[in-house]
Amino acid sequence: MFSKLRRVFTNFIEKASKKIFSKKELFELIDELELSLIENDVAYEVVEELTSKLRKAIEEKSVHSKGELLLLLRNIIKSIFEDIEEIDILSEARMYRPYKIVFLGVNGVGKTTTIAKLAKMYRDHGFKPLMVAADTFRAGAQEQLRIHGEKLGLPVFMGKYGADPAAIVFDAIIFAEKRGYDVLLVDTAGRMHVDIDLVEELKKIVRVSKPHRKILVVDALTGNDALEQARFFNDAIGLDGVIVTKADAYEQGGVPLSIAYVLRKPILFLGIGQDYKDIKPFSVEDFLDKILPQKL
């Protein structure tokens, strides 16, 4: 996980600290670092932030050792996550009945499986979750969620294909209130080429359901596309947080960093496998340790 980004930083530190370089030579190394970061899905805005602080430190002669350079890089990256509102969707769920989350994301990113994982997580913490199949567009979408529900022994609220998704969500909320479900996890459509009809559909679902959180699911393996999807959904619908799937198979590492910096929204969870237990809360410190060693 994130091994290529770790290699980029480690190689940079090793090269920069082998001997006393001139400022010109160090700046050339930073130019190489810029290209390597971009190749590993780090957004240009993040690359600029990181390398400008590195150049400033060199100008001010404030870095004198390998350890100081490592600490500087860790602090720069850690600062990218500062001032981003932290969200705990487990704790929040205890404050509302029912607690409503609308999940967004294009087809194929693992959104439906992620919803099932979170439904299990909620049940394991004593909640009574209800999954809502509000994707009435894609053939098989509702069955996919129903199969997850059967495997987990959890209920799924379904409607007819072609029906108004917002109406299904409205009915699901009434059903949940009557039956005592305390968490609603709403699956929505995510056509691969996002169009105005989908945007209006999602906006209507949000208006009707008044969700406590709107969470985007992206696939780490799509690289820069994940950031573009995040930009789109945030601009069109508004997001509260992001879940990054397939992180266990993702070597580059730049997607969580880029989304957090560009959107100023928290990364909530990482999907790390296909089993229902394979989801873990995102930790900045853990992410740092994966892309940069604590010491060299």
ABEGO torsion letter per residue (X at the ends): XGAAAAAAAAAAAAAAAABBBBAAAAAAAAAAAAAAAAAAGBBAAAAAAAAAAAAAAAAAGABABAAAAAAAAAAAAAAAABGBBBBBAAAAAAABOBBBBBBBEBBGAGAAAAAAAAAAAAAAAGBBBBBBBABAABBGAAAAAAAAAAAAGBBBBBBBBGBBAAAAAAAAAAAAAAAGBABBBBBBBBBABBBAAAAAAAAAAAAAAGBABBBBBBBAAAEAAAAAAAAAAAAAAEBABBBBBGAAABAAGAAAAAAAAAAGBBBABBBAEABAABBBBBBAAAAAAAABBABX
